[in-house]
């Protein structure tokens, strides 16, 4: 089995795959288009981060590909519908870098509130400006969190521990943690927040979520953070509100257009503004987070290839069947229509094949069955199962 890991994935990810018997090729940059298509020939498992764009054409043409691992949180760089249609499992790391992103957000809130960016610049220029003017404690200030998922919720808890008053807004009804207060609308949150921070996901519906009307609705002197996705904000509008003095500062970690690799020039309208912290998409880039992501996603890929487990898969029904000693395992992905399980078991029964263990799960338009059978079987069994009109993909695991 061959694995291709792109974008400088932590070595622990490669080590986990190699330990499971994979031949692993690693690269420190992203691949796209024809270059990625050529590299996928003969590859069974692909590992990427946020830069490599995996299209429907890549997935359809990669005959050997079984699974894609996104060694990050987001999966919008992968055509999930095409992956499902071709029977390719997709996994990500929804929790592994949560703490790292939260710590960066808190550090930036404190740095902006204390005016550390400007103080640091002046000191490097030889200017001694010992003054409390414009410097504040975060204690007692209102933090508005847009998006109350894993990151937003943990930020809520830690910010409250610092003495901040936490408000949040989410389109989904979420349980408020601690003393956090839910806002009924984004406008309500903007009206009360001294600091607004975005932690929304990468779905296309969030494109342009925060633009001129939202910046205009923020309080005079408020701070703005975006550590979610670059395309969710209007960067030009943010610059205008910073340059005019309406907003007191900003911290941005993600951008609509980002360089493909280290060392390339970064171009953005926010460069040069004295009250802005710019970081190169490093919210989750700590050694601890990347190590945990490498181990976690690689483990999910190994489990899927070895025993068909789809627990925490982004696109396939979540299943995990305990191993039955002395059996063979079949993994059958199919269209989610009535009667498929009966058809599978009918084929097995016709050939005298006993079922030792079986699980069925469905998700949207897909159904997935893991079946352990206790005796040797004729090749015709596999031929009949593959020939079922609802079959998307059949794998014999052992």
N, C-alpha and C positions, 0 to 999 in steps of 0.2 A: 504494500500500500504506500502511496506517495502523498506527501503533504507539502503545500507551498504556503509559506508565511511571509506576508509583505509588511512594509511600513514599520520595521524595527520592533516587532513584537518581542516581549520579554523572553529571554532565553529559557525560563522555566516552562514556557509553553512548548517550545521545541523539545525540551528534555522529556516532558510528559508524553509527547507523541512518539519520540524515539523509544522510550521505555516500553511503549505498547506495540513496538515493531514497525513503526512507520519510517520510511526514508524521507527526511525533511530537508527541504531547500528553503533558505531564508534570504530576504532582501530588505534593505533599509529604506526603501522608497515605495511609493504607490505605483500601480500599473493601471492603465485604462485602455480602452479601444482594442485595436488589433494586437498590441503588445501583450495585453492580458490574455486575449483569446489564444495566442500562440503558446503562452506559458501554461495554459490550463490543459493542454493535451496530455493525457495519461495521469492527471492529478485527481486524487480521490477526495482530498480535503483541502479547502482553501481558507486561509486565515488573513483577515484584513483589519484595518482600523477605519478611520473616517474618510480617507482620501480616495481610495480605490472605488471606482464606480462599476458595480457588477450589474450588467444589463440583462434583459431577457435574451438577447442574442448570445451572450456569453453562456448563459445557463442552458440554452437549447443545444448549443454546439459542443458543450463539454460532456462528452459521452460517459466519461469515467467518474465525473464529479458526484459525490454522495452528499456532501454537507459543506456549508459555508459558516465559518465562525467570525462574528464581528467582535474583535477584542476591544470593545468599548460599549457604551450604552446604546447609542443610536444605530438604527438599521435602515435609515432612509436612503443609504447609498447602495442598497441591494433591492432589486426588483422582486419583492416578496411573492407577488401573485405568480410570476413566472417560475420562481423556485418551487412553489407548491404544485403548479401544473406539471413540472418535470420531476416531481418526487424528491427534490433536494431539500434537506432539512437546514434550517438557519438557527443559529444560537448566538446569544450576546451575553453581556455581563451587566445586568440591570442594577446590581447593588455594589459591585466591587470598588468603584471609585467615588462613591457617594461622599465619604468622609473627606477625601482630598478636595473635592469641589467646594464643599461647605467651608473648610478651613480657609481656602483661598478667598471666598466671598467675605468671610468675616475679617480676614486680614485687610482686604481692600476697603471695607466699610470703615474700619478703624483708621487706616492710613488717610483716607479722604476726609474723614471727620476731623482729624487732627491737623490736616494740612501738611502731611509729611512729604508729599510729592514736591511741593514748592520749596519746603525747607531744605530737603535733600539737594535739589538743584542749586539753590543759592549757596549752600555750604561748599559744593564742588566748584562754584565760581568765586569762592573766597569771601562771600558776604555773610557776616554774623548778624542774624536777625532774631535776637532772643525776644520774642513777644508772644503773648497769649491771644492776640487778635485773630479771630477766625478759627481758633482751635476749640473743639468741644469734646466732651465725653460722649460715648455712645449710650451710656446709661440714661434712660428716660426718653430717648428718641424713638420715633415710630418707624418700624421697618415694615414695608409692604412687600409681600412675596407673591409674585404672579406665577402660579403653577405649584400645587401643593403635593407633588409626588414624593418619591424617595428623598431627593435632594432638598426640595422645599420644606418638607416636614422635619428633616433633621436640622436644617438651618434654623427653623422655627424654635426648636428646643434649645439649641446652643445660644442663639441670640437672646432668648428670654433669660437664660442663665447669666448673661452679661448685663441684664437689667433693661433690655430694650422692650418696647411695647410692640407686639407682633400682630399684624393684620395679614390676611391672605385672601386671594381670589383664585378660584378654580372653576372651570366649567362643569366639572363632576363634583357631586356632593361628597366632601371629604370630612372625616372626623378631625376636629380641631384638637391639637395636642397642647397640654399645659393650659395657659391662659390666652392662647392665640384666638383672635376674633375673626370670624369669617365675614367677608364683605359680599354683598349681594350683586355687585357689579364692579367692573374695573374702574369706572369713574369714581365710585365711592372710595376705593382703595387709594387712588391717586390724590384725592382731596385731603387725606389725613396723613400721608406718609412723608417722613423726612428723607427716607431712603427707599427707592424702588428697585427690586432685583428680579430679573426674569429667570425662571427655571421651567420653561415649557419644553415639550418634546418636538421632534422634527417633522411632524405631519405637515403636509402641504397646506392644510387649512390655517396653520399658524403663520404663513408667509405674510409679511407686512402687518403683523399684529400690533406693533407699536410704531406709530408714525407721528406726524405733526399734531394731530388733535390730542393724542395721548401726552406728548411732551408738553404741549401748551397747558394741559390740565394739571400738571404737577405743581407743587408748591414752589414759591420763590426760594431759591437757594438749595433746593432738594438735590440729592445725589441719585445717580442712575447706574445700575450694574446689569450687564448682560453676559451670562456664562452659559447660555443655552444653545442657540443656533444663530448664525450670522444673518440669515435671511428674514428673521422675525422683526427686525427694526429697520427704520429709515435712517441710515447713517448721516445723510446730509441734514436731515431735520435735527438730529441730535447735535451735530456740530453747530448749527445756527443757534440753538438754545444755550449751548455752552459759551459760544463766542459773545452772545448778547448779555451774558451774566444772569440770565434767568435761572439756569441750573448751576449749582455750586461745584459740580465735578462729576466724573464718570469713570467707570472701570469696565473695559470690554476685553473679552477673551476669545470671542468668535466673530468671524467676519464673512460677508457674502462671498468674497473672493479671497482665497488664502493661497500662499505659495505652495508648490507641490512638494518642496523639500527644504531641508535646512540650508541656510546660506543664500537662498534666493531673496531678492528684494521684496519687501512688504510695501504695498501701496494702499493708502486709505486716507480719507478726508480728515480723520482724527489725528493724524500725525502732527506733532508740533504744538498741540494745545497744552498749556502748562498745567491744567487741572484735570488731566486725563491719564489714567493708568492703562497702558496697552500691554497685553500679554499674548504670546503666540499659541493660543489654543492649548493651554497647559493645565486646565482645571483639574483633570484627572491624572496629570503627569507627575506623580510621585513614585518613588521606587516601590513603596508599599502597595500602592494601587495597581501599578503595572504588573508586579509580581503576582498579586492575587488574581488579576484578570487573566494573565497567562495560564496560570494553573486551572482556574475555573473553566474557561472556555475550552481549553485543550481537553479537560476531563469530560466535558459534555460531548465533544466530537468523538473521543475514544469510546465512550459509552454507546453512542448512537451506532457507530460502525460495528462495534463488537457484539452488542446485544439488542440493538434496536430501540434503546431508551430515548424518548423524546421529551422527557421532563424539562420544562422551561424552554422548550423550542418556541421560537417566535411565530412560526407559521404552521406547524403540524400539530395534530391532537396530542396532548401530553399523556404518554403511556410508559409504564415500567413494569415488566413482567419478571417475577422471580425465576431464576434458572431452575429447570427440572433436570436432574442428573440423568444422563444416558439418553437425551433427546436431541432432535434437530429443531432449529427454530426458523420459521418463515415470517417475514415482515411484508405485509401487503398493504400498500397505499392505494386507495381507490376513491372514486367519486361517491359522495355521501348521498346515496339513494337507498330506498328500502330493498331488502332481500340479498344484499351482498354477502353478509355473514352466512346466511343459509346456503348460498351458492358455493361458498368456499368449503363449508363443512360437507355439502353434498358431494363435491369432487373427492374430498378425502375419504368419505364413507364408501363411495363406489370402488375405491382402490384398497379398501381394507386398512386404512391408515387411522390409528387411534389418536385422539387429541388428549394430551397429558396436561396441557395448560393453555389458556387463551384469554386475551383481553381485546376489547374493541373500544375505540374512542373516536369521537367525531368533533370537527371544528369547522364551522362554516360549510363550505362545499366539499370538504375532505373527510374521508374515513380512514382509519388506520387499525390494522389487526395484527397482533403478535400471536403466533400459534406455535406451541411446542408439540411435536409429534414424536411418538415413541418407537417407531420402527423405521427401517429403511423404506424408501419409496421409489416408485418407478419414475423415470424421466417424464412420463406422460402426465403425472400429477402437476409438475411445474408448467408444462406446456398448456394444460387445461386452465390453470389459474391465471397464467399470463394472457390467455385468450379471452378471459371474461371481459365483456364490453366495458365494464366499469373500472378495470385495472389501470392504474397510473404507473405503478412500479412494484415489482416483486423482488425481494432479496432473500437469498438463503444465507443465514448468518453462520450457522455451524451445524 
